[in-house]
């Protein structure tokens, strides 16, 4: 019986191998007949070890005491604010997230309160800052469009409502400013991406169109740089997987509509240059703490008599003293 089983196994084994040889070597099959389309690959929007993307940001900023001097003024004396402070909120969400297209939407709200003396005439602007502060709420869309593994486009459009509504009425269209930027870039490696473009910005309080240089590079596991020059530049030190240290500067500002309900609307053009150190650390899960500290230098703090006014339209100019500041925020991030 065992002999019959052995003969049967040998027989069927020869038949199986014979069929396999026929399929592989015969005219019915060839690996070259398989039609496989090449997979197109695209570059990503970040370099290795870069700052995590934020989804939610809840922060507070405080600027210390600083002098100011207004012109024109019948007395010309130097005055003082004890501080400027306020809440900063940000919300960010991707609405399209594909290999070949990423679109992110963002919303933010900033409030700035001023604390100083009782500035009556001839300082109506500075008294109203005490009473009403400044508000800024914005929406933005950022589009990252990779063309292939090495090249990409980056677009951003921003609309901000900036106001100091002394009369308590509604926000008018005069309070809205529009900004945007465009960059054409290259990403030769996962550690380097750079690009050139242009931007229309209010970061120093007045609308200007400027060239832009995007440059993000990770040099090694510890060091890197993240910049969109001239808006902001930061040298990055990756301490470990859960903590980072930055040193650099950033330009901030916008144009605010001043409406007292009686006189025609005027506009405060506010711009700041902030040199700062930033420490970011993971607290638990995807929640990170960010602490900033540095020096706020005045770029512009002048009032103009028309929307998007130029220097010839200035009716009040202000020289602000420098102020030390700190900013602390809690952020929900995506690594």
C-alpha positions as CSV (number, residue, x, y, z in Angstrom):
1,X,0.0,0.0,0.0
2,X,2.8,2.4,0.9
3,X,4.5,1.6,-2.4
4,X,1.3,2.6,-4.3
5,X,1.1,5.9,-2.4
6,X,4.7,6.7,-3.1
7,X,4.3,6.1,-6.9
8,X,1.1,8.3,-6.9
9,X,2.9,11.2,-5.2
10,X,5.8,11.0,-7.6
11,X,3.4,10.9,-10.6
12,X,1.4,13.9,-9.5
13,X,4.5,15.8,-8.5
14,X,5.9,15.5,-12.0
15,X,2.7,16.7,-13.4
16,X,2.6,19.8,-11.2
17,X,6.2,20.8,-12.0
18,X,5.6,20.3,-15.6
19,X,2.6,22.6,-15.6
20,X,4.5,25.2,-13.6
21,X,7.4,25.2,-16.1
22,X,4.9,25.5,-19.0
23,X,3.2,28.6,-17.4
24,X,6.5,30.3,-16.7
25,X,8.4,29.5,-19.8
26,X,5.6,29.2,-22.3
27,X,3.9,31.8,-24.5
28,X,1.0,32.2,-22.0
29,X,2.9,34.2,-19.4
30,X,5.6,36.8,-19.2
31,X,6.6,39.2,-16.4
32,X,7.1,41.9,-19.1
33,X,3.4,41.6,-19.9
34,X,2.4,43.1,-16.5
35,X,1.4,46.7,-17.0
36,X,2.4,48.6,-13.8
37,X,2.1,52.4,-13.9
38,X,4.8,54.2,-12.0
39,X,3.7,55.8,-8.8
40,X,4.1,59.6,-8.8
41,X,5.6,60.9,-5.6
42,X,5.2,64.4,-4.1
43,X,7.3,66.4,-1.6
44,X,5.9,67.1,1.8
45,X,5.3,70.6,3.4
46,X,7.8,70.2,6.2
47,X,11.5,69.3,6.8
48,X,12.5,66.8,9.4
49,X,12.3,67.9,13.0
50,X,10.4,71.1,12.2
51,X,8.0,72.7,14.6
52,X,4.7,70.7,15.0
53,X,1.6,72.0,13.3
54,X,-0.9,73.6,15.6
55,X,-4.6,72.8,15.7
56,X,-5.6,74.9,18.7
57,X,-3.7,77.7,20.4
58,X,-4.7,79.5,23.6
59,X,-2.3,82.2,24.7
60,X,-1.7,85.4,26.6
61,X,0.8,88.2,26.0
62,X,2.1,90.9,28.3
63,X,4.2,93.9,27.3
64,X,5.9,95.9,30.1
65,X,6.0,99.6,30.8
66,X,7.1,101.9,27.9
67,X,7.2,105.6,27.2
68,X,5.6,107.3,24.3
69,X,5.6,110.8,22.8
70,X,2.9,112.1,20.4
71,X,3.3,114.7,17.6
72,X,1.6,117.1,17.1
73,X,1.2,118.0,20.8
74,X,1.0,121.5,22.3
75,X,3.2,120.3,25.2
76,X,5.5,117.7,23.7
77,X,6.1,115.9,27.0
78,X,6.8,112.2,27.2
79,X,4.0,110.0,28.6
80,X,3.9,106.4,29.7
81,X,1.9,103.2,29.5
82,X,2.3,100.8,32.4
83,X,1.6,97.7,30.2
84,X,-0.2,96.3,27.2
85,X,-1.7,92.8,27.4
86,X,-4.3,90.5,26.0
87,X,-5.6,87.2,25.0
88,X,-4.5,85.4,21.8
89,X,-6.6,82.5,20.3
90,X,-5.9,80.5,17.2
91,X,-7.7,77.6,15.5
92,X,-6.3,75.7,12.5
93,X,-7.8,72.8,10.5
94,X,-6.9,71.0,7.3
95,X,-9.9,70.8,4.8
96,X,-7.9,68.9,2.1
97,X,-5.0,66.6,3.0
98,X,-3.7,64.6,0.0
99,X,-0.3,63.7,-1.3
100,X,-0.7,66.2,-4.1
101,X,-2.7,69.0,-2.3
102,X,-3.0,70.4,1.2
103,X,-5.3,73.2,2.1
104,X,-5.5,74.6,5.7
105,X,-7.9,77.1,7.1
106,X,-7.2,79.2,10.2
107,X,-9.0,81.6,12.4
108,X,-7.6,83.8,15.2
109,X,-8.6,86.5,17.7
110,X,-6.2,88.9,19.4
111,X,-7.1,91.4,22.1
112,X,-4.8,94.2,23.4
113,X,-5.6,96.2,26.5
114,X,-3.6,99.3,27.5
115,X,-3.1,100.6,31.0
116,X,-1.9,104.1,31.5
117,X,-2.7,107.5,32.9
118,X,-6.0,109.4,32.3
119,X,-5.0,111.0,29.0
120,X,-7.5,113.7,28.2
121,X,-6.9,116.3,25.5
122,X,-4.5,116.5,23.7
123,X,-4.2,112.8,23.9
124,X,-7.7,111.4,22.7
125,X,-6.1,108.5,21.0
126,X,-4.2,107.3,24.1
127,X,-7.2,107.7,26.3
128,X,-9.4,105.7,24.0
129,X,-6.7,102.9,24.0
130,X,-7.1,102.9,27.8
131,X,-10.9,102.7,27.5
132,X,-11.3,100.4,24.5
133,X,-8.1,98.6,23.6
134,X,-7.6,97.0,20.2
135,X,-9.2,94.0,18.6
136,X,-8.2,91.8,15.7
137,X,-10.0,88.8,14.3
138,X,-8.9,87.0,11.1
139,X,-9.4,84.2,8.7
140,X,-6.8,82.7,6.4
141,X,-6.3,79.9,3.9
142,X,-3.0,78.3,3.1
143,X,-2.5,76.1,0.0
144,X,0.5,73.8,-0.4
145,X,0.6,72.3,-3.9
146,X,3.5,69.9,-4.6
147,X,4.3,69.5,-8.3
148,X,6.6,66.5,-7.9
149,X,9.2,65.2,-5.4
150,X,11.3,68.4,-5.7
151,X,9.1,71.4,-6.5
152,X,6.0,73.1,-5.0
153,X,3.8,76.1,-4.9
154,X,2.7,77.8,-1.6
155,X,-0.2,80.3,-1.5
156,X,-1.8,82.2,1.4
157,X,-4.7,84.6,1.6
158,X,-5.7,86.5,4.8
159,X,-8.6,88.8,5.7
160,X,-8.4,90.5,9.1
161,X,-11.0,92.7,10.9
162,X,-9.1,95.2,13.1
163,X,-11.0,97.7,15.2
164,X,-11.3,100.0,18.2
165,X,-15.1,100.6,18.3
166,X,-15.5,103.5,20.8
167,X,-19.2,104.0,20.0
168,X,-20.1,100.3,20.5
169,X,-21.5,100.0,17.0
170,X,-21.0,97.3,14.4
171,X,-17.7,96.7,12.6
172,X,-17.5,98.4,9.2
173,X,-15.8,97.3,6.1
174,X,-13.1,100.0,6.8
175,X,-11.8,97.7,9.5
176,X,-11.0,94.8,7.1
177,X,-7.5,94.4,5.7
178,X,-6.4,91.9,3.0
179,X,-3.0,90.2,2.8
180,X,-1.5,87.4,0.7
181,X,1.6,85.7,-0.4
182,X,2.9,83.4,-3.1
183,X,6.1,81.2,-3.1
184,X,7.5,78.9,-5.7
185,X,9.9,76.5,-4.0
186,X,12.2,73.5,-4.2
187,X,12.7,70.6,-1.8
188,X,15.9,68.8,-2.9
189,X,16.0,66.7,0.3
190,X,13.9,65.9,3.4
191,X,16.1,68.3,5.3
192,X,15.9,71.4,3.0
193,X,13.2,73.4,1.4
194,X,13.4,76.9,0.0
195,X,11.5,79.2,-2.3
196,X,11.1,82.7,-3.6
197,X,8.0,84.8,-4.0
198,X,6.2,88.0,-3.0
199,X,3.8,89.1,-0.4
200,X,1.4,91.9,0.3
201,X,1.5,92.5,4.1
202,X,0.4,94.8,6.9
203,X,3.1,93.4,9.3
204,X,4.5,96.9,9.9
205,X,1.1,98.6,10.0
206,X,1.0,99.9,6.4
207,X,0.3,97.9,3.2
208,X,3.5,97.1,1.3
209,X,4.4,94.5,-1.4
210,X,7.8,92.9,-0.7
211,X,9.9,89.9,-2.0
212,X,9.8,86.8,0.2
213,X,12.4,84.1,0.8
214,X,11.3,80.9,2.4
215,X,14.2,78.9,3.9
216,X,13.7,75.9,6.2
217,X,16.6,73.6,6.8
218,X,17.5,70.9,9.3
219,X,21.3,70.7,9.6
220,X,21.4,67.7,12.0
221,X,19.5,66.1,14.8
222,X,20.0,69.2,17.0
223,X,20.1,72.3,14.8
224,X,17.9,73.9,12.1
225,X,16.5,77.1,10.8
226,X,12.9,78.1,10.0
227,X,12.3,81.4,8.2
228,X,10.0,83.4,5.9
229,X,12.3,86.4,5.4
230,X,11.7,89.2,6.1
231,X,8.6,88.4,8.2
232,X,10.3,86.0,10.6
233,X,13.5,84.1,11.1
234,X,14.2,81.5,13.9
235,X,17.2,79.3,14.6
236,X,16.0,76.0,16.1
237,X,17.6,73.8,18.7
238,X,16.0,70.4,19.1
239,X,16.8,69.5,22.7
240,X,15.1,66.1,22.4
241,X,11.9,64.6,20.9
242,X,9.7,66.6,23.3
243,X,11.4,70.0,23.6
244,X,12.7,72.7,21.3
245,X,14.4,76.1,21.7
246,X,14.3,79.0,19.2
247,X,16.0,82.3,18.9
248,X,15.0,84.9,16.3
249,X,12.7,87.7,15.4
250,X,9.2,88.3,14.0
251,X,7.3,91.3,12.5
252,X,3.8,91.9,13.7
253,X,1.1,94.5,13.1
254,X,-1.9,95.7,11.2
255,X,-4.1,98.7,10.5
256,X,-7.0,99.4,12.9
257,X,-10.2,101.4,12.3
258,X,-10.8,104.0,14.9
259,X,-14.5,105.0,15.0
260,X,-15.8,107.2,17.8
261,X,-19.3,107.5,16.3
262,X,-19.1,111.2,15.6
263,X,-16.0,112.1,13.6
264,X,-14.9,110.4,10.4
265,X,-13.1,107.1,10.8
266,X,-9.3,107.3,11.2
267,X,-6.8,104.5,11.2
268,X,-4.1,103.4,13.6
269,X,-1.2,101.8,11.7
270,X,0.6,99.6,14.3
271,X,3.8,97.6,13.6
272,X,6.2,95.8,16.0
273,X,9.5,94.1,15.7
274,X,10.0,91.4,18.2
275,X,13.3,89.8,19.0
276,X,12.6,86.7,21.1
277,X,13.6,83.4,22.6
278,X,11.0,80.6,22.5
279,X,10.8,77.4,24.4
280,X,8.3,74.7,23.4
281,X,7.8,71.4,25.2
282,X,5.3,68.5,25.2
283,X,3.3,68.4,28.4
284,X,1.1,65.3,27.7
285,X,0.0,63.6,24.5
286,X,-0.4,66.2,21.7
287,X,-0.6,69.2,24.1
288,X,2.5,71.4,24.0
289,X,3.5,74.5,26.1
290,X,5.1,77.5,24.4
291,X,6.9,80.3,26.3
292,X,8.2,83.4,24.5
293,X,10.2,86.2,25.9
294,X,12.1,89.1,24.3
295,X,12.1,92.8,23.4
296,X,9.3,94.6,21.5
297,X,10.7,97.4,19.3
298,X,8.3,99.9,17.8
299,X,8.0,99.9,14.0
300,X,5.1,102.2,13.5
301,X,2.3,103.6,15.7
302,X,0.7,106.4,13.7
303,X,-2.8,107.6,12.8
304,X,-3.8,108.3,9.2
305,X,-6.9,110.0,7.9
306,X,-7.8,107.4,5.2
307,X,-7.8,103.7,4.6
308,X,-4.4,102.4,3.6
309,X,-3.0,105.9,4.1
310,X,0.6,106.7,3.3
311,X,3.1,108.9,5.2
312,X,1.5,112.1,3.7
313,X,-1.8,111.1,5.3
314,X,-0.5,110.9,8.9
315,X,-2.3,113.1,11.4
316,X,-0.6,111.8,14.6
317,X,2.8,110.2,14.8
318,X,3.9,108.4,18.0
319,X,7.4,107.4,19.2
320,X,7.0,104.4,21.4
321,X,9.7,103.2,23.8
322,X,10.9,99.6,23.7
323,X,9.2,97.1,26.0
324,X,10.1,93.6,27.3
325,X,7.4,91.1,26.7
326,X,6.4,87.5,27.4
327,X,3.9,85.2,25.7
328,X,2.7,81.9,27.0
329,X,0.3,79.5,25.2
330,X,-1.1,76.0,25.3
331,X,-1.2,74.3,21.9
332,X,-2.8,71.1,20.5
333,X,-0.4,70.0,17.8
334,X,0.1,67.3,15.1
335,X,3.6,65.8,15.0
